[in-house]
């Protein structure tokens, strides 16, 4: 068991808190992951009654544990523990880059709480994930997950490589989940997923995480494994909420189709692995998969029952349904989405590769050498 430094005794600070931040952070991730999905279901059923709902407590307790993990790592490093992995030094503050980002992400997310309350006091209740305080909270979660991706680099924590790979898959899957959560009503209900804007948002957000996966994980099927991790995580949340009587979100987007297309081209190398080729492959494969699903499992038209207790929530449902009618899947809209989605996916891929490279600890890894 790791020792705790005492002010009157000189202990081995090189091993202080070696595994504690990892364990604390993992518990925090699980709590905030469950709380986020539950929170949307809570608002769909009860509306926004108070800040101190049970899902909010799950979210902010989990994020607070991220902050605790970052503080433990920073405190022990400032006390003399050698930095493991890539370092971030700001004056007297010293810590691993990943654990510092975790602390920043926790701070941003926690500050989004009072920002949300202030927003509601000024503008009233909102029913939109795309409100500024909600987007701030989502950004904080994404920053923290990027920190965990860096913190699970080889050598930061003394863990087996197989466990390290599983933790990185869990982190990458949650990064995809955060991106999908940020899709607003496209995350909440399938009937909102029209044939144009929804694919474009997916193309702009998801390939970045898939690109990070090719840096963080060795192997031919890195992007596919990351997409599968997201699908498993999303389905687990879906089944937990549905089985317990809560309203689950929409079925996970079929991003795995785009990931498989990317990995198939990557394996061929050369011009096939050019970012634009990968972006085009992702956009076409994803649009084709979603088109097939929408035709085979078309969601029912919304009724007022889908809106919950908030009248504006019901109104937004119908607004999104009108967009679905205006941009149907059996039209030219999906074709346009695939064409315009290709450069968006390519740009997202480039950004993800750069972020993944910046966070990577092993600059000589095979993953960095082969895009």
C-alpha positions as CSV (number, residue, x, y, z in Angstrom):
1,X,0.0,0.0,0.0
2,X,1.3,3.5,-0.8
3,X,2.5,5.5,2.1
4,X,1.3,9.0,3.0
5,X,3.9,11.7,3.7
6,X,3.8,13.0,7.3
7,X,5.2,16.4,8.2
8,X,7.4,15.0,11.0
9,X,8.7,11.9,9.3
10,X,10.8,11.7,6.1
11,X,9.2,8.9,4.0
12,X,10.0,7.6,0.6
13,X,8.3,10.2,-1.5
14,X,9.3,8.6,-4.7
15,X,6.6,6.0,-4.1
16,X,4.0,8.2,-2.3
17,X,0.7,8.1,-4.0
18,X,2.0,5.9,-6.8
19,X,-1.4,4.3,-7.6
20,X,-3.8,6.4,-5.5
21,X,-4.4,9.1,-8.2
22,X,-5.2,6.4,-10.8
23,X,-7.7,4.6,-8.5
24,X,-9.3,7.8,-7.3
25,X,-9.6,9.1,-10.9
26,X,-11.1,5.9,-12.2
27,X,-13.8,6.0,-9.5
28,X,-14.5,9.6,-10.4
29,X,-14.8,8.8,-14.1
30,X,-17.3,6.1,-13.4
31,X,-19.4,8.4,-11.2
32,X,-19.4,11.3,-13.6
33,X,-20.1,9.0,-16.6
34,X,-23.2,7.5,-14.9
35,X,-24.4,10.9,-13.6
36,X,-24.2,12.6,-17.0
37,X,-26.5,10.1,-18.7
38,X,-28.8,10.0,-15.7
39,X,-29.0,13.8,-15.6
40,X,-30.4,14.0,-19.1
41,X,-33.0,11.4,-18.3
42,X,-33.9,13.1,-15.1
43,X,-34.6,16.4,-16.9
44,X,-36.7,14.7,-19.5
45,X,-38.9,13.3,-16.8
46,X,-38.9,15.9,-14.0
47,X,-37.6,19.0,-15.6
48,X,-35.0,21.1,-13.8
49,X,-36.1,21.2,-10.2
50,X,-33.0,22.0,-8.3
51,X,-29.2,22.0,-8.7
52,X,-28.9,19.4,-6.0
53,X,-30.3,16.5,-7.9
54,X,-28.9,13.0,-7.4
55,X,-27.4,12.9,-10.9
56,X,-25.7,16.2,-10.3
57,X,-24.2,14.9,-7.1
58,X,-22.8,11.9,-9.1
59,X,-21.3,14.2,-11.7
60,X,-19.7,16.7,-9.4
61,X,-18.5,14.1,-6.9
62,X,-16.8,12.3,-9.7
63,X,-15.2,15.4,-11.1
64,X,-14.1,16.4,-7.6
65,X,-12.3,13.1,-7.4
66,X,-10.5,14.1,-10.6
67,X,-9.3,17.2,-8.7
68,X,-8.2,15.1,-5.7
69,X,-6.2,12.9,-8.0
70,X,-4.5,15.9,-9.6
71,X,-3.8,17.5,-6.2
72,X,-2.2,14.3,-4.9
73,X,0.0,14.0,-7.9
74,X,1.0,17.7,-7.8
75,X,1.6,17.7,-4.0
76,X,3.9,14.7,-4.1
77,X,5.8,16.1,-7.1
78,X,6.3,19.4,-5.4
79,X,7.5,17.5,-2.3
80,X,10.2,15.9,-4.4
81,X,8.7,12.9,-6.1
82,X,10.3,12.5,-9.6
83,X,8.0,13.4,-12.4
84,X,6.9,10.2,-14.3
85,X,6.2,10.9,-18.0
86,X,5.9,14.3,-19.7
87,X,6.2,17.1,-17.2
88,X,4.3,20.4,-16.8
89,X,6.2,23.0,-14.7
90,X,4.6,26.4,-13.9
91,X,6.8,28.2,-11.4
92,X,6.7,26.2,-8.2
93,X,4.0,23.9,-9.5
94,X,5.2,20.6,-10.9
95,X,3.2,17.6,-12.1
96,X,2.8,15.2,-14.9
97,X,1.2,16.9,-17.9
98,X,-1.7,14.5,-17.9
99,X,-2.5,14.8,-14.2
100,X,-2.3,18.6,-14.6
101,X,-4.8,18.6,-17.4
102,X,-7.1,16.4,-15.2
103,X,-7.0,19.1,-12.6
104,X,-7.7,21.8,-15.1
105,X,-10.6,19.8,-16.5
106,X,-12.0,19.3,-13.0
107,X,-11.8,23.0,-12.3
108,X,-13.5,24.0,-15.5
109,X,-16.4,21.5,-14.9
110,X,-16.9,22.5,-11.3
111,X,-17.0,26.2,-12.2
112,X,-19.6,25.4,-14.8
113,X,-22.0,24.6,-11.9
114,X,-22.3,28.1,-10.4
115,X,-22.2,29.4,-14.0
116,X,-25.2,27.3,-14.8
117,X,-27.1,28.5,-11.8
118,X,-26.3,32.2,-12.6
119,X,-27.4,31.5,-16.2
120,X,-30.7,30.2,-15.1
121,X,-31.3,33.1,-12.7
122,X,-30.8,35.6,-15.5
123,X,-32.4,33.8,-18.5
124,X,-34.7,31.2,-16.8
125,X,-34.6,27.5,-17.2
126,X,-33.1,26.1,-20.4
127,X,-33.7,22.7,-22.0
128,X,-30.7,22.8,-24.3
129,X,-27.4,21.0,-23.9
130,X,-25.9,23.8,-26.1
131,X,-26.2,26.5,-23.4
132,X,-22.9,28.2,-22.5
133,X,-22.6,26.6,-19.0
134,X,-23.4,23.2,-20.3
135,X,-20.8,23.5,-23.1
136,X,-18.3,24.7,-20.5
137,X,-18.9,21.6,-18.5
138,X,-18.5,19.4,-21.5
139,X,-15.3,21.1,-22.4
140,X,-14.0,20.5,-18.9
141,X,-14.9,16.8,-19.2
142,X,-13.0,16.6,-22.5
143,X,-9.9,18.3,-21.1
144,X,-9.9,15.9,-18.1
145,X,-10.2,12.8,-20.4
146,X,-7.3,14.1,-22.5
147,X,-5.4,14.3,-19.3
148,X,-6.2,10.7,-18.4
149,X,-5.1,9.7,-21.9
150,X,-1.7,11.3,-21.2
151,X,-1.6,10.0,-17.6
152,X,-2.0,6.4,-18.8
153,X,1.2,6.7,-21.0
154,X,3.8,4.0,-20.4
155,X,5.8,4.7,-17.2
156,X,3.5,7.2,-15.5
157,X,1.8,4.6,-13.4
158,X,3.3,1.1,-12.6
159,X,0.6,-1.0,-14.2
160,X,0.6,-3.9,-16.6
161,X,0.5,-3.0,-20.3
162,X,-2.7,-4.9,-20.8
163,X,-4.4,-3.0,-18.0
164,X,-2.9,0.2,-19.4
165,X,-4.4,-0.6,-22.8
166,X,-7.8,-1.2,-21.3
167,X,-7.7,2.1,-19.4
168,X,-6.8,3.9,-22.6
169,X,-9.6,2.2,-24.4
170,X,-12.0,3.3,-21.6
171,X,-10.7,6.9,-21.9
172,X,-10.9,7.0,-25.7
173,X,-14.4,5.5,-25.5
174,X,-15.5,8.2,-23.1
175,X,-14.0,10.9,-25.3
176,X,-16.2,9.7,-28.1
177,X,-19.1,9.6,-25.6
178,X,-18.5,13.2,-24.6
179,X,-18.5,14.2,-28.3
180,X,-21.8,12.4,-28.9
181,X,-23.3,13.9,-25.6
182,X,-22.4,17.3,-27.0
183,X,-24.7,16.6,-30.0
184,X,-27.7,18.0,-28.1
185,X,-31.0,16.4,-29.2
186,X,-29.1,14.2,-31.7
187,X,-27.8,12.5,-28.5
188,X,-31.2,12.4,-26.8
189,X,-33.5,10.9,-29.4
190,X,-33.2,9.1,-32.7
191,X,-36.1,11.0,-34.3
192,X,-33.9,14.1,-34.2
193,X,-31.2,12.6,-36.4
194,X,-31.9,14.1,-39.8
195,X,-29.8,13.3,-42.9
196,X,-27.6,16.4,-43.1
197,X,-26.5,18.3,-40.0
198,X,-26.3,15.2,-37.7
199,X,-23.7,13.4,-40.0
200,X,-21.7,16.6,-40.3
201,X,-21.4,17.0,-36.5
202,X,-20.3,13.4,-36.2
203,X,-17.7,13.9,-39.0
204,X,-16.4,17.0,-37.3
205,X,-16.1,15.5,-33.8
206,X,-15.5,11.7,-33.8
207,X,-12.4,11.3,-36.1
208,X,-10.3,13.4,-33.8
209,X,-10.7,10.8,-31.0
210,X,-10.1,8.0,-33.5
211,X,-6.9,9.7,-34.6
212,X,-5.8,10.0,-31.0
213,X,-6.4,6.2,-30.7
214,X,-3.9,5.5,-33.4
215,X,-1.2,7.4,-31.4
216,X,-2.2,5.9,-28.0
217,X,-2.7,2.3,-29.1
218,X,-0.4,0.2,-31.3
219,X,-1.9,-2.0,-33.9
220,X,-3.8,-2.0,-37.2
221,X,-7.3,-1.7,-35.7
222,X,-6.7,1.1,-33.1
223,X,-9.5,3.4,-34.4
224,X,-11.9,0.4,-34.6
225,X,-11.1,-0.6,-31.0
226,X,-11.7,3.0,-29.8
227,X,-15.1,3.1,-31.6
228,X,-16.0,-0.3,-30.2
229,X,-15.1,0.9,-26.7
230,X,-17.4,3.8,-27.1
231,X,-20.2,1.6,-28.4
232,X,-19.9,-0.7,-25.4
233,X,-19.8,2.2,-22.9
234,X,-22.9,3.8,-24.6
235,X,-24.8,0.6,-24.7
236,X,-24.0,-0.1,-21.0
237,X,-25.5,3.3,-20.1
238,X,-28.5,2.8,-22.4
239,X,-29.3,-0.6,-20.8
240,X,-28.8,0.6,-17.2
241,X,-31.2,3.5,-17.7
242,X,-33.8,1.4,-19.7
243,X,-33.7,-1.5,-17.2
244,X,-34.2,0.8,-14.3
245,X,-37.2,2.6,-15.8
246,X,-35.5,5.8,-16.8
247,X,-35.6,7.3,-20.3
248,X,-32.4,6.2,-22.1
249,X,-30.8,8.3,-24.8
250,X,-30.9,7.4,-28.5
251,X,-29.1,4.3,-29.7
252,X,-25.3,5.0,-30.1
253,X,-24.3,6.4,-33.5
254,X,-22.7,3.8,-35.7
255,X,-19.3,5.4,-35.6
256,X,-17.7,2.0,-35.7
257,X,-18.5,1.8,-39.4
258,X,-16.4,4.9,-40.1
259,X,-13.6,3.6,-37.8
260,X,-13.4,0.3,-39.7
261,X,-13.2,2.2,-43.0
262,X,-10.4,4.3,-41.6
263,X,-8.4,1.3,-40.4
264,X,-8.8,-0.5,-43.7
265,X,-7.2,2.5,-45.5
266,X,-4.5,3.0,-42.9
267,X,-3.4,-0.6,-43.4
268,X,-2.8,0.1,-47.1
269,X,-0.5,3.0,-46.3
270,X,0.7,5.6,-48.9
271,X,-1.8,7.9,-50.4
272,X,-4.6,5.7,-48.9
273,X,-3.7,6.9,-45.5
274,X,-3.8,10.6,-46.5
275,X,-6.1,12.6,-44.0
276,X,-8.5,13.5,-46.8
277,X,-8.8,9.9,-47.9
278,X,-9.5,8.8,-44.3
279,X,-12.0,11.6,-43.9
280,X,-13.8,10.6,-47.0
281,X,-13.9,7.0,-46.0
282,X,-15.2,7.8,-42.6
283,X,-17.9,10.2,-43.9
284,X,-19.2,7.7,-46.6
285,X,-19.1,4.7,-44.3
286,X,-20.9,6.5,-41.4
287,X,-23.6,8.0,-43.7
288,X,-24.2,4.6,-45.3
289,X,-24.5,2.8,-42.0
290,X,-26.8,5.4,-40.5
291,X,-28.9,5.4,-43.7
292,X,-29.4,1.6,-43.4
293,X,-30.3,1.9,-39.8
294,X,-32.8,4.7,-40.3
295,X,-34.5,2.7,-43.1
296,X,-34.5,-0.6,-41.2
297,X,-35.3,0.8,-37.7
298,X,-37.1,4.1,-38.4
299,X,-37.9,5.9,-35.1
300,X,-41.6,6.7,-34.5
301,X,-42.9,10.3,-35.0
302,X,-42.7,12.2,-31.7
303,X,-45.7,12.9,-29.6
304,X,-46.1,15.4,-26.7
305,X,-45.3,12.5,-24.3
306,X,-41.7,12.6,-25.5
307,X,-41.2,16.1,-24.3
308,X,-41.5,15.5,-20.5
309,X,-42.7,18.1,-18.1
310,X,-41.0,21.1,-19.7
311,X,-43.2,22.7,-22.4
312,X,-40.1,24.1,-24.2
313,X,-38.6,20.6,-24.2
314,X,-41.7,19.3,-26.1
315,X,-41.5,22.3,-28.5
316,X,-37.8,21.5,-29.2
317,X,-38.6,17.9,-29.9
318,X,-41.1,19.0,-32.6
319,X,-38.6,21.5,-33.9
320,X,-36.0,18.8,-34.4
321,X,-38.6,16.5,-35.9
322,X,-39.5,19.2,-38.5
323,X,-35.8,19.4,-39.4
324,X,-35.9,15.6,-39.8
325,X,-38.9,15.9,-42.2
326,X,-37.1,18.7,-44.1
327,X,-33.9,16.7,-44.4
328,X,-34.9,13.1,-44.8
329,X,-32.5,10.2,-45.2
330,X,-34.2,9.1,-48.5
331,X,-33.1,12.2,-50.4
332,X,-29.9,13.9,-51.6
333,X,-29.2,15.3,-48.1
334,X,-27.1,12.3,-46.9
335,X,-25.1,12.5,-50.2
336,X,-24.4,16.2,-49.5
337,X,-23.5,15.3,-45.9
338,X,-21.0,12.7,-47.1
339,X,-19.4,15.1,-49.5
340,X,-19.1,18.0,-47.0
341,X,-18.3,15.7,-44.2
342,X,-15.1,14.4,-45.8
343,X,-13.1,17.6,-45.3
344,X,-14.6,18.1,-41.8
345,X,-13.5,14.5,-40.9
346,X,-10.1,15.1,-42.4
347,X,-9.6,18.3,-40.4
348,X,-10.8,16.5,-37.3
349,X,-8.4,13.7,-38.0
350,X,-5.4,16.1,-38.3
351,X,-6.3,17.9,-35.1
352,X,-6.7,14.6,-33.2
353,X,-3.3,13.3,-34.5
354,X,-1.6,16.5,-33.3
355,X,-3.3,16.4,-29.9
356,X,-2.4,12.7,-29.5
357,X,1.2,13.3,-30.5
358,X,1.5,16.3,-28.0
359,X,0.1,14.1,-25.2
360,X,2.2,11.0,-26.0
361,X,5.0,10.1,-23.7
362,X,6.8,7.7,-25.9
363,X,7.8,9.7,-29.0
364,X,9.5,6.7,-30.6
365,X,6.5,4.5,-30.5
366,X,5.4,2.6,-33.6
367,X,2.0,4.4,-33.5
368,X,3.6,7.8,-34.1
369,X,5.7,6.6,-37.0
370,X,2.8,5.2,-39.0
371,X,-0.4,7.3,-39.4
